[in-house]
Amino acid sequence: MSRLAYDLHLHSCLSPCGEQEMTPHDLVFMAKLLGLDVIALTDHNTSKNCPAAMAAGREAGVLVLPGMELNCAEEVHIVCLFAELEAAQEFERFVDTRRLPVANRPEIFGRQLICDERDEIIGEMEPLLTAATQIGVYEIAALLESYGGVAVAAHIDRPSYSVLAALGFLTPDMGFRNVELSPYADEAAFFSLHPELPGDYRVLHSSDAHALGDMREAGHFLELSEVSARAVINLLKS
């Protein structure tokens, strides 16, 4: 078994709220400096910077999972993770059919920059990526299963854009096996405040970093049978 330091919730300069310093190459090499072995790039409602991040990961020796942070219809954020880039891209094509027709206004929300593996800007996305989609929180876990991915209920300890903040509850029929807490959240204290939550969720701690300075040193670990994206996904599905 391998014990690997992880951060499975990172944003690049493609997210309008992400700093432009968060280029795919630089965030991957920052992860390496911080001692992380496994990361996931999870921009809002898109995976278009994942090819560049995965290329940087191969150069740096950091395993990079493709993903996105989906904003559900209820304004609930769900981290969507995949083992293969093609699956993430196929899922994004479905997300495209469920986007609301809201255009980004870069002067207000920030630019949405697509980069190549050399961190050159090769495009910008026009739809506002932080807008809610027409995908419901009760359908997303099963939907991701059909694409070979896995869902993580994001930052459930936060007062906004979490399933508890938006709905006030998190129930087994939503289909989540994994929940995410902020990096320094007191897990025991949080669950003592929410005794209604089932005790069988896998709890992940990820940074949700939008700037290089928000990324955190290695402090949380996964036990994997092998160092591969498939092994990560299989673990989170178990």
N, C-alpha and C positions, 0 to 999 in steps of 0.2 A: 504494500500500500504506500501511496505517496501522500504526504501532508503538504498541501499547497495553499499559500496565502492568496486571498481573492478580494476582488471588488467588482461586483456584477451590476453596477449601476453608475455609468459615467456618460456625460454629455460632451459632445464636440461643438465646434463652431457652427455646425449645421443647426443646432437648436437655437432659436432666436434669443433665448435667455443665456446661452453659453457665451463665454468670453471668446474673442477671436484668437486668443493665444492657445485655445484648446484645439489645435490642429491634430489630425489623427496621429501623425508621427510624433509630435511632442508629447501628447498625453500618454502614448504607449511607452516612450522612453522615460517619462516621469514615473510611470508605474514601475518600471524596472529599477529606477533609482530608489524607490520606496520599498523595494523588496517584494513586490507583488508577482505572483506566478501566473495567475489567471484573472483576466478582466473581461468585461462585456461592454461594448459600445451600445448605448441605449438612448439615442436621440429621440426627441418627441415625434412620434407617429411616422418615423422614417428610419431606414437602414442604409441610406445612400452613401454615408461615409464609412461603412463597414469594410468595403474592399480595401480602402487605403489603410485603415487601422489594422486589418488582418495582415496586410503586406508588411507593415511596420513591426507587427508582432513576430513575424517569422524572422525578421532582421534582428530584433532585440532579444529573442528567446523568451517572449511572453506569449502565453496562449490567449488569444482574443476570440471571444464568442461574438457572433453577430446577433443583434437584437434591436429592440426599440422600447420606448416607454409609451404605451398606448394611453391616450386620454379617452376613457369610455364615455358613453352618452350621459352618465350620471356625474361627470366630472371627477371620476375616480381614476387614479393612475395605476397602471398595471405594467410591470416589467415583463417583456416578452423575450424569451431566449431560445436560440436555435443552435443545433450542432453544425449545420451547413449553411453557407451563404445563400445558396439557391433557394432553400426553404424560406429564409428571411425575406428574400426578394419576392418570392411568390406570394407570401403573406402580405407584403406591402402592396402588391398589385390589388389584392382584395381590399385592403384599407383604402386605397384610392377610390374605390367604388362607394365607400361609406364616409368620405370626408364631407364636411359642410363647406359650402361655397364662400369661404372667407379668405380674402387675399391678405398676405402679409403687408404691413406698413413698416419698412425697415427703420424709418426715422423714429418710430414709436417703440416697436417691439425688438428691433435688432435685425441684423442681416442673417441669412440662412445659407451658409457657404458650403458648397460641395468641393472637396479637395481630392487630388490624386495622391499617389503614394509618395510624391516628392513635396507634398503640402502646397502645391500650386492650386490656386482657385480655378476650377473648371466650370463652375456654374453656381446658380442660386435657385432655391426652390421658391415658387410663387405663393402656394397656399400657406396660410398661417398654420404652422405645424403644432402650435400649442392648443389649437381649437379642439373642442370635443369632437369625437367621431360619432357615427350612428351605430356603434357596436356596444351592446349592453354588458354590464358587469356579470350578469348571469350566463352569458353565452361565451365569454372570452376564453375561459379555461378549456372548455370542450373544443372550441374553435382552434385553439393553438395545438391541442392534441392531434387534430386532423391534419395539421401542417408539420407534425413531428416536433413541435416546440413545447415549451413549458411556461406557465404563468406564475408570477410572483406578485402578490398584493403589496404594492410599494408603500414604503414609509408609513406604516399603519399607526405609528406613534405621533404623527404630525397633525396639526389642526386644520390642514387644508389639503385637498386633492388625495386624501386617503379614504379607503372604504369606510372606516369608522367615522371620519369627519363628515363625509357626504351622506351616509346612510344611517349611521349610528349603530350598525351591527355588522357582523361577519359570520356567516352561517355555512355549514358544510355543503348545502346544496349549491353554493357558488362554484364549488369544485376546486378550490385552491388547496394545494398541499404545502405551499411555501409562502411565508410572509417575511417582509423586510422591516427591520428597525434601523433607525439612524445609527451611525458608527458608535457613538458613546451612550446610547440608550441603556438604561438599567433594565435588563430583560426581566429579572425577577420582580422588580417594582412595577413594571408595566403590566405584567400578567396578573399581579395581585390586584391592580386597579380594574382589571377586566376578567373577573372569574367566570364570566359567561362564555369566554372563548374556549373552544376545545383545546386539549393539551397535546394534540398529536401533530400540530404544524411543525414543519422544519423552519427554524428561525435563522434568517440571514441578516448580516450587518453589512451594508454597503453605503458608500459616501454620497451618492447622487451629486457628484462634483460637477460644477459648471465652470470652474476655473482651476488652473494648475495648483494654486494655493489651497484649494478645497480638498484635494486628494489626500488620502490618509495612508500612513505607513502600515505595513503588514501587521495585522492584529487579529484577524479572523481566518479560519482555515477550513478547507474541505479535505476529507480523506477519500482519495480516489484510487481505484485499482490500476489506472494508467493515466498518463498525462495526455488527455485528448478532450476535445469539445464533446464528443459522444459520451465519454465517461461522466462529464459534468451533468449533461442532460439526463442520462440514465439515473444518476444519483438523485437529482431533483424530482424525478418522476417516481422514485421508489417510496 
